[in-house]
Amino acid sequence: MILLISDLHLEEERPDITRAFLDLLAGRARSASALYILGDFFEAWIGDDAMTPFQRSICQALRQLSDSGTAIFLMHGNRDFLLGKAFCKAAGCTLLKDPSVVQFYGEPVLLMHGDLLCSDDVGYQAFRRQVRDPAWQATFLAQPLEARQAFAARARAASREHQTGMAESISDTNAAAVAEAMSRHGVDRLVHGHT
């Protein structure tokens, strides 16, 4: 069995979602061969060096699942694109590129977070290119923790404001972008989150 999840947006303020996730790890995921997390696992991530006790507890739960024999694959989302090698090593996860083609039961499947498919949201796509740039990330991660926390809070507020009044068709996947991605990767199946 292969499990795929996306967009849990884990944070302490939503204990119901956290409990459901931990129940999945302690139960059904133990008999899965693999768990794929397709981004936005955390509501926000400002660097592996800034892990909160809550995030550490999630990391430990993933490590327990990994140690039990379930392979865990993690993809960046638009909220946790700074999840890094230190977190993945501690959690026993393998970081996947977005997009990635994997084999499920002998068939190629394209996995994506999904935000790249929202090509009509030009402003967001420009922001995405900026924050995914390795030079921008290095500069950001070199800032003090308080500055990173303030940036994350401003970015979440700006995202909410950006979405307010926006036509759903702009923030949803673009059919042509979906078809182009599937054609470029030579697949008949696509699994994504985000929308």
C-alpha positions in Angstrom: 0.0 0.0 0.0 1.2 3.5 -0.9 -0.2 6.5 0.9 -0.2 10.1 -0.4 -1.1 13.2 1.7 -0.8 16.9 1.1 -1.6 20.3 2.6 -1.9 19.3 6.2 -0.6 22.7 7.2 0.4 21.3 10.6 0.6 23.9 13.4 0.0 23.8 17.1 -3.1 25.8 16.8 -4.9 23.0 14.9 -4.6 20.0 17.3 -7.4 18.0 15.5 -5.3 17.9 12.3 -2.2 16.9 14.2 -4.0 14.1 16.1 -5.4 12.7 12.8 -2.0 12.7 11.3 -0.3 11.1 14.3 -3.1 8.5 14.3 -2.3 7.8 10.6 1.4 7.3 11.4 0.6 5.0 14.4 -2.0 3.0 12.4 -2.5 2.6 8.7 0.9 4.0 7.7 2.7 1.2 9.6 1.5 -1.3 6.9 2.3 1.0 4.0 5.4 0.5 1.9 5.6 4.3 1.4 4.2 7.6 2.5 4.4 10.5 0.1 3.9 14.0 1.6 3.3 16.4 -1.3 4.0 19.7 0.4 2.6 22.2 2.8 3.2 19.6 5.5 3.7 22.5 7.9 1.8 25.8 7.9 5.1 27.6 7.8 8.8 26.6 7.9 11.5 29.2 8.4 14.5 26.9 8.5 15.6 23.6 10.0 17.5 25.6 12.6 14.3 27.1 13.9 12.3 23.9 14.7 9.8 24.4 17.5 9.2 21.7 20.0 5.9 21.0 18.2 7.8 20.5 14.9 10.4 18.4 16.6 7.6 16.1 17.9 6.3 15.7 14.3 9.9 15.0 13.1 10.2 12.3 15.8 6.9 10.7 14.8 8.1 10.5 11.2 11.4 9.0 12.3 9.5 6.3 14.2 7.5 5.4 11.1 10.6 5.4 9.0 12.4 3.2 11.5 9.4 0.8 11.3 10.1 0.2 7.6 7.8 2.6 5.8 9.7 4.8 3.3 8.8 8.5 3.6 9.1 10.9 0.7 8.6 14.7 1.2 8.1 17.4 -1.3 8.2 21.1 -0.7 5.0 23.1 -0.8 4.4 26.8 -1.0 4.5 27.1 2.9 7.4 24.8 3.7 9.8 25.3 0.8 12.6 25.8 3.3 12.4 22.3 4.7 16.0 21.1 4.4 18.4 18.2 4.6 18.7 18.4 8.4 15.0 17.9 8.9 14.8 15.1 6.3 17.8 13.3 7.9 16.3 13.6 11.4 12.8 12.5 10.2 14.1 9.7 8.0 12.6 11.2 4.9 13.8 11.5 1.3 13.3 14.9 -0.2 11.7 14.8 -3.7 12.0 17.4 -6.4 8.8 19.1 -7.5 7.8 17.7 -9.9 8.9 14.1 -9.7 8.0 11.0 -11.7 7.7 7.8 -9.6 6.7 4.3 -10.3 3.5 3.1 -8.6 2.7 -0.5 -9.3 4.7 -0.5 -12.5 3.1 2.8 -13.9 4.8 6.2 -14.0 3.0 8.8 -11.9 3.8 12.5 -11.8 3.8 14.0 -8.3 3.6 17.7 -7.8 2.7 20.0 -5.0 0.4 21.7 -7.5 1.2 25.4 -7.1 3.2 25.4 -10.4 0.0 24.4 -12.1 -1.8 27.6 -11.0 -0.2 29.5 -13.9 -2.9 32.1 -14.2 -1.8 33.6 -10.8 1.0 35.6 -12.3 1.8 37.4 -9.0 2.1 34.2 -7.1 4.3 32.6 -9.8 6.7 35.6 -9.6 6.9 35.2 -5.8 7.4 31.5 -6.1 10.4 32.0 -8.5 11.9 34.5 -6.0 11.6 32.4 -2.9 12.8 29.2 -4.6 16.0 30.8 -5.8 18.9 29.3 -3.9 20.6 32.7 -3.5 17.4 34.2 -2.0 17.1 31.2 0.4 20.7 31.5 1.6 20.2 35.2 2.3 16.9 34.5 4.1 18.3 31.7 6.2 21.2 33.9 7.2 18.9 36.3 8.9 18.1 36.2 12.6 15.2 34.0 13.7 13.0 37.0 14.6 13.4 38.5 11.1 12.5 35.2 9.5 9.4 34.9 11.8 8.3 38.4 10.9 8.7 37.7 7.2 6.7 34.5 7.4 3.9 36.3 9.2 3.8 39.1 6.6 3.9 36.5 3.8 0.9 34.6 5.2 -1.0 37.9 5.6 -0.2 39.0 2.1 -1.3 35.6 0.8 -4.7 35.9 2.5 -5.1 39.4 1.1 -4.0 38.3 -2.4 -6.6 35.6 -2.3 -9.4 37.8 -1.1 -11.7 38.6 -4.0 -9.7 36.6 -6.5 -11.6 34.5 -8.9 -11.2 30.9 -8.1 -10.2 30.2 -11.7 -7.1 32.3 -11.2 -5.9 30.5 -8.0 -6.9 27.0 -9.3 -4.9 24.8 -11.7 -4.8 25.8 -15.3 -6.0 22.9 -17.6 -3.4 23.7 -20.2 -0.6 23.7 -17.6 -1.8 20.3 -16.3 -1.8 18.9 -19.9 1.6 20.3 -20.6 3.2 18.9 -17.4 1.7 15.5 -18.1 2.9 15.5 -21.7 6.4 16.8 -20.8 6.8 14.0 -18.3 5.2 11.3 -20.4 2.6 10.2 -17.9 -1.1 9.5 -17.8 -1.5 10.0 -14.1 -0.8 13.1 -12.0 -1.3 13.5 -8.2 -1.0 16.9 -6.7 -2.2 19.0 -3.7 -2.4 22.7 -3.2 -5.8 23.4 -4.8 
